[in-house]
Amino acid sequence: MFADYSPVPNFPPSESGQVLVIERHDSETNAEDIIAEARRAGATSVDGDGDEIFWIVFASEPRRVWDFTLTSLQNTIKKM
């Protein structure tokens, strides 16, 4: 996994414009490590309800930015 700028032009998903790219082998990484890395990289924002949003790009879909709440990201990582 690594941080990168959003692959979608004119789409700053977070204040820093960063997304976390998750590669296939990252499925062995636990959810807490992925969440911590997203926070460290600035690949999060807060929505209108005050929920933390994680901006994720899966390497298998390099032009698609996904927005996850904490719970939905944890559930997705468990299914990987």
N, C-alpha and C positions, 0 to 999 in steps of 0.2 A: 504494500500500500504506500502511496505517496500523495503529497498535496500538489495541486496544479491549479492553474487558472481555469475558469469555466470554459468549456469547449464551445459554448454557444455565444456568438457575438452579441454584444449589448445586453448581456444578461448577468448582472452582478448578483449572484445568489446570497452573498453575505457582504458585510462591510469591507472585507479584504478582497472579495472576488474569488476566493479560494474554494475549491472542491476537494474532496478526498477521493482518490482513485483506488478502487479495490480490485486487485487482480485475483485470478482463480486460486492461486496457492494461499491467498489470505483467508480462505475458508477455514483454515486450521487455526487462525488467530481468534482469541476469544473476543466477545462483544465489548468488554470493558476496555481492551487495548485499542480497538477501532474507535470507540467513542472518545477516549482520551486523546488519540492522535488527531481526530477531527477538531476537537476543542483547541489543541495546541496549535494546529495549522490555521485556525481562524475560519474553518469550513462550517461554521454554524451561524445562525441568526436567530432572532426572536420574532415570532409572528404577532399578530394583533391580539391574540388571546394570552400572550405571555409564554407560550410554549417554545422551547428550544427546538430549532429545526436544523437538521444535519443535511448538508448538501453532498451527495454521493454520486460518483460516476463509476459504473462497473466497466472494467477494461473490455469486456465482451460486447459492450454497447457504448463505444467511446464518444458518441455525439449526443447522448441522452443524460441529462442531469436529473437525478431523483431527489426529492425532498422528503425527509423522514422525520417523524417525531421520535423521541427517545424509545418509546415502546415499539413502534413499528420497525425501527432499525434493529433493535434487539431481536425481535421475532424473525426478521429477514435473515439476519446473520445466523441464527440457529438453524434455519432451513437450508443454508448454503452447503 
